Amino acid sequence: MNTPTTQAIAQQPARRTRRLPAAGLLALVALASSIAWLSWPATPTPVRDPAIAGLINETTTIERGRYLSVLGNCQACHTQRGGQPFAGGQGIATPFGTVYGSNLTPSPSGLGTWSTNDFWRALHHGQAPDGRWLNPAFPYTNTTHITRSDSDALFAYLRSLPAAEIPNVPSEVRWPFNTQAALRVWRTLYFRPSDVTQPPTELADTADGGLSSALLRGAYLVNGPAHCSACHVPRNALGGSSDMLGLSGGLIPAQNWYAPSLLDPAEAGVQDWPLADIVALFQNGRSRDHFVTGPMAEVVQHSTQHWREDDLLAMATYLKQLPRHTVLPTPHSDSGNGISVARGAQLYKQQCAACHKEKGDGVKLADGTWAYPPLNGNATVRQSSPANLMQTVLYGGFAPSTQTNPRAFGMPPFVMELNNSELADLLSYIRITWGQGAGPASALDVQQLRESSTR
């Protein structure tokens, strides 16, 4: 005879059996919905008519577009070394593989079949004419902030270039990052099209202490055409950030250069600089006690030295008012092995002291500018990451050639002079002695940099 207790026990498996199919069905529906969402082909986003209809062939429009291409340094990614300007083929290294700059000339393999709406869709929505999502190596998280009239002017200029019948080079991004599904996920996490409407230059000063036209123009240049955050934003393992316009510094993916923080005056923040000095740095590549090297030297050489004075001042105005945020130093266990630091001191005396002097004081020219910069208190030396100092010693440090500084002093490379351990000892000595708390470098750091730079 079954008691109430044994009857309840006997019924329990039956109740669990009835629940499982419902839960499993919900899971299958959720999975099927996710797969459908990821695999559903994207369609071209509807866009409005051109902002400069009827003016696309005007000389003033084309010249405005040419200047915009300089503001954005478009040739850097869309011109292969020694190749026809804007014909594409330049490799862009990313942690997920190599992406090649596309042909922007008006040929069938370039923009020949594109319309102004297609071009705007690419800049504003990160989408090809057929609706495919574009790889974010093309910085549409920044170009989405470019106004429609500027987009149309830039397209007018590109359409005026000589056509180059050069096919685009397929990207070499590994699976699954080369799939539209992966790009859809990335966009969902890190991209929102801007709601930009009118050019900031059309906004007048406010009488109640609000933002000035120069400040608004500077914000537009930094966040949009100049796409500064493409390098100066910290990125996670997926190549994204919670703030894709952030300027707090980060390692440039696959290049092993550190783009210093523009929020920290101890790194590259210019909050305490006079506006004239900020303008001079971007115009000449050097300003009083500072000069640029590495990727930023290329930006100055090919882009910012050719900007109008008012745009340089607008950018300087915006950068000067950025909020201050101190970059936390990278924790390190000790101040370096005493023996290795002693070896580094000897190497410094042999290889570096002739130019940078025994106490790291550097050498000035007659006009007061630095021929060989000081290492004592140098911003690059004291950065939390040793990447830029390591790059400079290995492969040389060169300021850009500009109209006011056509023959800039440079530092020779030591990549063939020092092995990994020697370079680590040298950098540790420099950073510990003059880096104001910067940690030592390791032979492993040097080895990884060498290996990644020769791939």
matplotlib code that plots the C-alpha trace (Angstrom):
import matplotlib.pyplot as plt

x = [0.0, 1.4, 1.5, 1.1, 4.9, 5.8, 3.3, 4.9, 8.3, 7.1, 5.6, 8.7, 10.6, 7.4, 7.3, 10.9, 10.3, 7.5, 9.7, 12.8, 11.2, 9.9, 13.4, 15.1, 12.7, 13.3, 17.1, 16.7, 14.6, 17.2, 20.0, 18.1, 17.3, 21.0, 22.2, 19.5, 20.6, 24.2, 23.8, 21.1, 22.6, 22.9, 21.1, 22.4, 21.3, 19.0, 20.6, 19.4, 20.4, 23.8, 24.4, 26.1, 24.1, 25.0, 28.4, 30.2, 32.3, 33.0, 36.6, 36.0, 34.3, 37.2, 39.8, 37.8, 37.8, 41.6, 42.2, 39.9, 42.0, 45.0, 43.2, 42.5, 45.9, 44.0, 47.1, 48.8, 46.5, 45.4, 48.7, 51.3, 54.9, 56.1, 52.6, 50.0, 48.4, 45.1, 45.4, 45.3, 47.4, 49.0, 49.0, 47.6, 48.6, 46.0, 46.0, 43.7, 45.5, 46.4, 43.9, 44.8, 43.8, 41.3, 41.6, 40.0, 40.5, 37.5, 38.3, 36.0, 38.1, 38.0, 35.2, 34.2, 30.8, 30.1, 27.7, 28.0, 25.4, 27.6, 30.6, 28.6, 27.3, 30.9, 32.0, 28.9, 27.7, 30.8, 29.0, 29.9, 27.5, 26.0, 25.4, 28.4, 29.9, 33.4, 36.4, 37.0, 40.6, 38.9, 38.1, 34.4, 34.0, 35.6, 34.5, 30.9, 31.4, 32.2, 29.4, 27.6, 28.8, 32.5, 31.9, 30.5, 33.4, 36.0, 34.2, 34.3, 38.1, 38.7, 36.5, 38.8, 41.9, 43.5, 41.9, 44.2, 43.2, 44.6, 42.5, 41.9, 44.0, 41.9, 42.3, 44.2, 42.2, 41.9, 38.6, 36.2, 37.2, 36.8, 33.1, 30.2, 28.8, 31.9, 31.7, 28.0, 28.9, 31.8, 29.5, 26.9, 29.4, 31.4, 29.7, 26.9, 26.5, 26.8, 23.8, 26.1, 24.1, 25.9, 29.6, 30.9, 32.4, 28.9, 28.2, 28.7, 30.3, 27.8, 27.5, 26.8, 30.2, 29.4, 31.7, 33.4, 33.5, 37.3, 36.6, 33.8, 35.9, 38.8, 36.5, 35.2, 38.8, 40.1, 37.1, 36.3, 38.7, 41.9, 40.6, 43.1, 41.4, 42.2, 45.6, 45.2, 42.3, 43.0, 41.7, 40.6, 41.2, 38.5, 40.1, 37.3, 36.8, 33.9, 34.7, 35.9, 36.7, 38.8, 42.2, 43.7, 46.5, 47.1, 49.3, 48.7, 47.6, 50.2, 52.7, 54.1, 54.1, 52.5, 50.2, 50.6, 47.6, 46.4, 44.8, 47.9, 50.4, 53.1, 52.6, 51.3, 48.7, 49.2, 46.9, 49.7, 51.2, 50.7, 48.5, 51.4, 53.6, 50.9, 50.4, 54.2, 54.5, 51.9, 53.2, 56.9, 57.3, 59.0, 58.2, 60.7, 61.6, 59.5, 59.5, 57.6, 58.9, 57.5, 53.9, 53.2, 56.2, 54.5, 51.2, 53.0, 55.0, 52.1, 49.2, 49.3, 52.1, 49.9, 46.8, 45.5, 46.6, 43.1, 42.5, 45.8, 44.7, 41.2, 42.8, 45.2, 42.3, 40.4, 43.4, 44.4, 41.0, 40.8, 40.2, 43.3, 43.6, 46.8, 47.9, 48.6, 52.1, 52.5, 53.3, 56.8, 58.3, 61.5, 63.9, 65.8, 68.6, 71.6, 74.1, 72.0, 71.6, 75.4, 75.8, 73.3, 75.3, 78.4, 76.5, 75.1, 78.6, 79.8, 76.8, 74.8, 76.7, 78.4, 75.1, 72.8, 75.6, 76.7, 73.8, 71.2, 71.1, 71.2, 72.7, 71.1, 71.7, 72.6, 68.9, 68.0, 66.3, 67.5, 69.9, 70.0, 67.1, 67.6, 66.7, 66.5, 62.7, 62.0, 58.3, 59.1, 61.5, 59.0, 56.0, 54.5, 55.2, 58.8, 57.6, 58.5, 61.9, 62.6, 61.5, 63.6, 66.8, 66.2, 65.2, 66.2, 64.3, 63.7, 61.6, 59.7, 61.0, 59.0, 59.3, 60.7, 62.8, 63.8, 66.9, 65.9, 68.4, 67.9, 69.1, 70.7, 69.3, 71.0, 69.1, 72.4, 74.5, 72.8, 71.3, 68.2, 69.8, 72.1, 69.2, 67.1, 70.0, 70.4, 66.8, 66.5, 69.3, 67.8, 64.3, 65.4, 67.9, 65.8, 62.3, 60.9, 59.7, 59.5, 60.1, 62.9, 62.6, 63.2, 64.9, 61.6, 60.0, 62.8, 62.6, 58.8, 59.2, 61.9, 59.8, 56.7, 58.5, 60.0, 56.9]
y = [0.0, 3.4, 6.1, 9.8, 10.1, 7.4, 8.7, 12.2, 10.7, 8.7, 11.8, 14.0, 12.6, 13.2, 16.8, 17.4, 15.6, 18.1, 21.1, 20.1, 20.3, 23.8, 25.1, 23.3, 24.8, 28.3, 27.7, 26.4, 29.4, 31.8, 30.0, 30.0, 33.7, 34.5, 32.5, 34.1, 37.6, 36.9, 35.3, 37.6, 39.7, 43.4, 45.8, 49.2, 51.8, 54.4, 57.8, 61.2, 63.1, 64.8, 67.9, 69.6, 68.4, 70.3, 71.4, 68.1, 69.3, 72.8, 73.7, 75.1, 71.9, 69.8, 71.9, 71.7, 67.9, 67.9, 69.7, 67.3, 64.4, 66.2, 66.6, 62.9, 61.9, 59.5, 58.8, 57.0, 54.0, 54.3, 54.7, 51.9, 53.0, 54.1, 53.6, 56.0, 58.2, 56.8, 53.7, 51.4, 48.4, 49.6, 46.9, 47.8, 45.3, 44.4, 41.7, 39.7, 39.8, 42.4, 44.7, 46.5, 50.1, 50.2, 52.0, 55.4, 56.6, 56.8, 53.5, 50.5, 48.8, 51.9, 54.4, 54.5, 53.0, 54.7, 57.5, 60.3, 58.3, 55.2, 57.2, 58.8, 55.3, 54.0, 57.0, 57.4, 53.8, 51.7, 50.0, 49.1, 50.0, 46.5, 46.6, 44.6, 45.7, 47.2, 46.2, 48.7, 49.1, 51.7, 54.1, 54.6, 55.0, 58.4, 59.1, 58.7, 62.2, 63.8, 66.0, 65.1, 68.2, 67.3, 63.8, 65.0, 67.4, 64.6, 62.4, 65.1, 65.4, 61.6, 61.5, 64.2, 62.0, 60.1, 56.7, 53.8, 50.4, 48.6, 45.9, 45.9, 43.5, 41.0, 41.2, 38.5, 38.5, 35.1, 33.3, 34.1, 37.8, 38.0, 37.1, 39.4, 37.8, 38.8, 42.4, 42.5, 41.6, 44.1, 46.9, 46.0, 46.3, 49.3, 51.4, 53.8, 56.1, 59.8, 62.1, 64.9, 67.5, 70.8, 71.6, 73.1, 76.0, 77.2, 77.5, 81.0, 81.9, 81.9, 85.0, 83.1, 81.5, 78.4, 76.6, 78.7, 78.1, 77.3, 74.7, 73.1, 73.0, 71.5, 68.7, 68.0, 67.8, 65.5, 63.2, 63.2, 63.8, 63.6, 60.4, 60.8, 58.2, 55.5, 55.4, 57.0, 54.9, 51.8, 48.7, 45.3, 41.9, 42.5, 45.7, 47.8, 50.2, 51.4, 54.9, 54.8, 58.5, 58.2, 59.7, 58.0, 56.3, 52.7, 50.3, 50.7, 47.2, 45.1, 48.0, 48.0, 51.7, 53.2, 56.2, 58.2, 59.6, 63.0, 63.4, 63.0, 66.0, 63.5, 61.7, 63.7, 66.0, 69.6, 71.2, 73.3, 74.4, 77.8, 77.5, 78.7, 75.8, 73.3, 74.7, 74.7, 71.0, 70.0, 72.5, 72.0, 68.6, 70.2, 72.9, 74.1, 71.0, 68.5, 66.9, 64.0, 60.6, 57.3, 57.2, 60.7, 62.0, 60.6, 62.3, 65.7, 65.2, 64.1, 65.9, 68.4, 70.6, 71.3, 72.3, 75.9, 78.0, 78.4, 74.6, 74.1, 76.6, 75.0, 71.6, 73.1, 74.8, 71.5, 69.5, 72.1, 71.9, 68.0, 66.7, 65.5, 61.9, 60.3, 57.1, 54.5, 53.1, 49.5, 47.5, 46.0, 43.8, 45.6, 48.3, 45.9, 43.5, 45.4, 43.6, 44.2, 47.9, 48.2, 46.6, 49.1, 52.0, 50.8, 50.4, 53.8, 55.3, 53.5, 54.0, 57.0, 59.5, 61.2, 62.7, 62.6, 63.3, 61.4, 62.7, 62.5, 66.3, 66.3, 68.9, 72.2, 74.1, 77.8, 78.8, 76.9, 73.9, 70.4, 68.7, 65.6, 65.6, 65.1, 61.7, 63.0, 63.4, 62.7, 61.8, 58.8, 57.5, 57.7, 56.2, 53.2, 51.2, 50.9, 50.3, 53.7, 53.9, 50.4, 51.2, 54.3, 52.6, 49.6, 51.3, 54.9, 58.1, 60.7, 63.9, 64.7, 66.8, 70.0, 73.4, 75.0, 72.0, 70.3, 68.5, 67.2, 65.6, 61.8, 59.0, 56.0, 52.5, 50.0, 46.9, 45.3, 46.6, 45.3, 41.9, 41.4, 41.2, 44.2, 46.4, 45.4, 46.3, 49.7, 50.5, 49.5, 51.7, 54.7, 54.2, 53.5, 56.4, 59.1, 57.7, 59.0, 55.6, 53.8, 50.1, 48.1, 46.4, 42.7, 40.7, 39.1, 42.5, 43.1, 39.7, 40.0, 43.5, 42.2, 39.2, 41.2, 43.8, 41.4, 39.4]
z = [0.0, -1.0, 1.7, 0.8, 1.3, -1.2, -3.7, -3.6, -4.0, -7.0, -8.6, -8.3, -11.4, -13.5, -12.4, -13.4, -16.7, -17.6, -16.8, -18.8, -22.3, -21.6, -20.4, -23.3, -25.8, -24.5, -24.8, -28.4, -29.3, -27.8, -29.6, -32.9, -32.5, -31.9, -34.9, -37.1, -35.8, -36.4, -39.9, -41.2, -44.1, -43.4, -45.8, -46.7, -44.1, -45.7, -45.9, -47.0, -50.1, -50.5, -48.5, -51.5, -54.4, -57.6, -56.1, -56.3, -59.2, -58.0, -57.6, -54.1, -53.0, -54.3, -52.6, -49.4, -49.8, -50.4, -47.1, -45.3, -46.6, -45.1, -41.8, -41.7, -43.0, -45.4, -47.5, -44.6, -44.8, -48.5, -50.2, -50.5, -50.1, -53.5, -55.0, -56.5, -54.0, -52.6, -54.7, -51.7, -50.8, -47.6, -45.0, -41.6, -38.8, -36.2, -33.5, -35.7, -39.0, -41.7, -43.3, -46.5, -47.3, -50.1, -53.4, -53.1, -56.7, -59.1, -60.9, -61.1, -58.5, -56.3, -55.8, -59.4, -58.9, -55.5, -54.9, -52.4, -50.3, -50.5, -49.3, -46.4, -45.4, -45.1, -43.0, -40.9, -40.6, -41.3, -44.1, -47.7, -50.5, -50.5, -46.7, -45.6, -42.3, -42.6, -40.5, -37.6, -38.7, -40.8, -37.9, -38.5, -34.7, -35.5, -39.0, -37.9, -36.3, -39.7, -41.0, -44.2, -46.0, -45.1, -46.3, -49.6, -50.1, -49.3, -51.8, -54.4, -54.0, -54.2, -57.3, -58.9, -58.6, -61.5, -61.6, -60.6, -62.0, -59.0, -57.4, -53.7, -51.6, -49.6, -45.9, -44.1, -40.9, -39.3, -38.5, -36.9, -36.8, -40.6, -40.5, -40.7, -37.5, -35.6, -36.9, -36.0, -32.4, -32.3, -33.5, -31.0, -28.2, -29.3, -32.1, -32.2, -35.3, -34.4, -34.5, -35.8, -37.8, -38.6, -38.8, -35.5, -37.5, -38.0, -34.3, -32.8, -29.5, -26.6, -24.5, -21.2, -20.8, -22.9, -25.3, -27.9, -31.6, -31.4, -28.7, -30.6, -33.8, -31.9, -30.5, -34.0, -35.4, -32.6, -32.5, -36.2, -39.1, -37.1, -35.3, -32.4, -30.3, -33.0, -31.3, -27.9, -26.6, -24.4, -26.1, -24.7, -26.2, -28.8, -29.9, -28.4, -25.5, -23.4, -24.6, -28.2, -28.1, -24.9, -24.9, -21.8, -23.8, -24.8, -26.7, -30.5, -31.5, -33.3, -33.5, -30.0, -29.7, -26.7, -27.5, -24.3, -22.3, -23.4, -20.0, -17.9, -18.0, -16.9, -20.2, -23.2, -21.6, -22.5, -19.9, -18.5, -21.9, -23.5, -26.6, -28.8, -27.7, -28.5, -31.9, -32.5, -31.6, -34.2, -36.8, -36.4, -34.7, -31.8, -29.2, -26.6, -24.6, -26.6, -30.0, -31.5, -32.8, -33.9, -35.3, -34.1, -36.2, -39.3, -38.3, -38.0, -41.2, -43.4, -41.7, -39.0, -40.3, -43.3, -41.2, -41.2, -38.3, -37.0, -37.0, -35.1, -32.6, -32.3, -31.6, -29.1, -27.3, -27.0, -25.9, -23.3, -21.6, -21.4, -17.9, -15.9, -15.1, -13.8, -15.4, -12.7, -12.9, -13.9, -10.7, -10.5, -7.9, -7.3, -8.6, -10.8, -10.1, -8.8, -11.1, -14.2, -13.4, -12.9, -16.4, -17.7, -16.3, -18.0, -21.3, -20.9, -20.5, -23.6, -25.9, -24.7, -22.6, -25.5, -26.6, -23.6, -21.1, -18.0, -15.9, -18.6, -19.1, -22.9, -25.2, -26.4, -29.6, -29.7, -30.1, -26.9, -28.5, -27.8, -30.2, -27.9, -25.4, -21.7, -20.2, -16.7, -16.2, -19.8, -20.3, -22.5, -19.9, -17.1, -18.9, -17.2, -20.4, -21.6, -25.2, -26.7, -25.1, -26.2, -29.8, -29.9, -28.7, -31.0, -34.2, -33.8, -32.9, -35.5, -35.3, -38.5, -41.3, -41.4, -43.1, -40.0, -39.0, -42.3, -41.0, -37.6, -35.4, -35.0, -32.9, -34.7, -34.1, -31.8, -33.0, -34.2, -31.4, -28.3, -27.5, -25.5, -22.1, -22.8, -23.9, -20.9, -18.6, -20.3, -20.3, -16.6, -15.7, -17.5, -16.1, -12.6, -12.6, -14.3, -14.7, -11.4, -10.2, -13.6, -13.4, -15.0, -18.5, -19.0, -21.7, -22.4, -23.2, -25.7, -27.2, -27.7, -29.3, -31.7, -32.7, -33.3, -35.3, -37.8, -38.6]

ax = plt.figure().add_subplot(projection="3d")
ax.plot(x, y, z, "-o")
ax.set_aspect("equal")
plt.show()
